[in-house]
Amino acid sequence: MEMEWIRGEEIGRGGFARISLAVPKEKYLGLPPLMAVKSSHLSKSAILRNELQILRRLGESPHVIRCFGSDVSVEGGSELYNLLLEYAPGGSLVSEMKKRGGKLPETDVRRHARSVVQALCHIHRRGFVHGDIKVQNILVFPSVDGCGAAAEVKVADFGLAREAGSLTRSTPENDGGGGEESRGGFEWRGTPLYMSPEAVNINEHEAPSDVWALGCAVVEMASGYPAWDQPAGSNVYSLMLRIGAGDETPTIPHELSEEGKDFLRKCFVKNPMKRWTAEMLLSHPFVALESGCDFSPMLPPAVSPTNHFDFFIDWDSSVQSSTASVLPSPVTLPWEFQRKQSEFNFRPFEEPDNRASTIGRIQRLSHNYEIPSWEYSDGSLWFDVR
């Protein structure tokens, strides 16, 4: 039976769609009394349709926004495509951070980071990549266990999500490297401030890029500032150079505990083949739950991997890393790890042949597309109107 619903007040708006409250006209089994409906013109609904398909194929998870279906309506003489989603009373983490002085206490950062890691585990296990993890796409729900006013978060906005391995990476043959500009090889995917080095360098948007973006979100939650500072007069091109062409990594907030700093070091390894996976991060002391609302006691941070044996290091290591990030030299990974990467559709990371080729690609990338904001992606130019 087709579901009928009534559109309520608008609560969010973006470059291609708007979000409103929605109330079912009748009681439907399995539907909440209040939902959020994301609507766009039918002719511009490709991103919403993709979001519907991804959420259906992912299946339910307590850490991922729920989807209740879609329909087409005629309103004001226009055909609209409507995606019915779970309503988050707390809005996004951006709203929550503003309410609490611009940033969150570490207890909440840990809890929210764990929820996002669990969401990424669910997404990656099923062979998908989210592609746009950021604080704007992490929604806040009332606590279900009495551990705080904003204890529960879920990952939302799957408009840019896709199957792992389904996006062609840039090569000299397909990225216009011979001097031609090829739109096929240069595309903005995701949000500039959250883009990973491999996304900038070789157009690779796989599971490790989600982990890098998670690190950027944790920085923003803990400090109240983006992971990359934006000096006066800087632009997207200069940001891409910092991300892709050098050894620089995002600044780790000084206010974080040693566990938090070490967690970020694992996220900000430049080489995606040596970056920790979501599954590995789930065991990190920074997000490991001891019981109830309390987190595990402070432990010495583990060393970020510098060779393939470090992936199997014991958590009891007393050696501390003295750098903000680890840039290990290339190594041959053991066959067991190579096989695991193949199962998750990981591709071998190739360091750029030279700095000039990387800079050339970034120049063409930044010139082919105009990004309206440092903080937003093409798929989610959202702001609250509440």
HUWO-V542837 format. One line per field, one symbol per residue. ss: DSSP state (H for helix, E for strand, - for the rest). psi: psi as a letter, one per 30 degrees, with the letter a starting at -180 (. if undefined). A space follows every 50 residues. Layout:
# HUWO-V542837
ss: ???
psi: ???
This chain:
# HUWO-V542837
ss: ----EEEEEEEEE----EEEEEEE----------EEEEEEEHHH-HHHHH HHHHHHHH-----E--EEEEEEEEE--EEEEEEEEE-----EHHHHHHH- -----HHHHHHHHHHHHHHHHHHHH--EE-----HHHEEEE--------- -EEEE------EE----------------------------HHH--HHHH HH----HHHHHHHHHHHHHHHHH------------HHHHHHHHH------ -------HHHHHHHHHH----------HHHH-------EEE--EE----- -------HHHHH----------------------HHHHHHHHH------- ----HHHHHHHHHHHHHH--------------EE--
psi: kkkklkkalkflkaffllkllkkkelkkkfklfklkkkklkefhgeeeee eeeeeefelkkfgkkkkgallkljkhgkkkkkjklkkjffalfeeeeefg gflkleeeeeeeeeeeeeeeeeeeegglkefhklffgjkklkkfggglfh fklkkaigfgllkkgfkklklffgggfgfkjjfefjkkjakefgklefee eghjiaefeeeeeeeeeeeeeefgllekljlkflaeeeeeeeeefagklk kkkfflleeeeeeeeefgkejfffkkleeefffkfegkkekbfklllklk klkkkflffffgkkfgkgkkkglflkillkljkleeeeeeeefggkkkkk kkeleeeeeeeeeeefffkkjfkefllefiiklkg.
